[in-house]
């Protein structure tokens, strides 16, 4: 039987991507689902809609609610929470390093470290020194990792992930795409997405 | 002990308000929560944000996803689903009649009838003849109900509900507001909102 799988599209600046990234690995393991981590950039999609910042900044009532809702979610799942300032943080460097890490085997741990630094500790993840510190904590030599992150191949890999997300219908983060193309948007659809992946795999065998 | 209570803000043109309105009564009863039904108008809020139609129309990828997500939700909860055309439907008349019905005692049943006509049968709820038929099915004489719905008092009551929603921080529908002001947005936060209402009431006694 083919193992159930799901694409996990997330963006380091995205608030609801934080609980999704911190929680998906044990939930997916328990469900028997393989997760393909796909960091991408929401910025180009937002720009195409005429937005120059997060919609949570453009629509203050929605933004106020989101911060409160996120705090409730983090409390429920025992995740520390601190609101990043400024919001959104610059996520380009982290996304490139994550793609380098995902090809090298330390990507998932790095992604969780970035989200924790940003949303549990309120640290500026756009700064190279912060990223270097996270890499060192993971036992990864920063200089070659950053060099790889800035290579043309990794830049292209990040652009490709963003393009694939758009092709799959993704318009926000986190999003989950099953093998049959079924799209789920939001941390609150994560369990449903995993269950879907299991169901379509069982049906196909 | 004071009985837990929640304000249920919804809009007849709102897609996710449909499953919320169809499901809230038995869930609230099981939780021991009183629900105050508050039909309001999203249109003025959307206009204030510079939108002249639903954001699901303005942002096509988000709209495509919403229809699919709504179909999944309806399937899960055994609710018939048919996409209204055009979308959004004009909701002003239904909202006014609902306010008349809520003061007269047939409001909740009328609200469910409107949502079912719109989202299960795809009927044009902006048309007076459709509303008249729904009233007749409920054993309510249409002419006096429609006259009351068009009275200055009911027009003011609908404006007041919309104003109270905005004051409470509501920016979309459905929304739920607990007695302590805690706001929950979306059909997928309904159970959490009911649990919150129960918890704060238990804490206060």
Interface residues (C-beta under 8 A of the other chain):
Chain A: X49 X59 X61 X62 X64 X65 X68 X69 X72 X169 X170 X171 X172 X183 X184 X185 X188 X189 X192
Chain B: X49 X59 X61 X62 X64 X65 X68 X69 X72 X169 X170 X171 X172 X183 X184 X185 X188 X189 X192
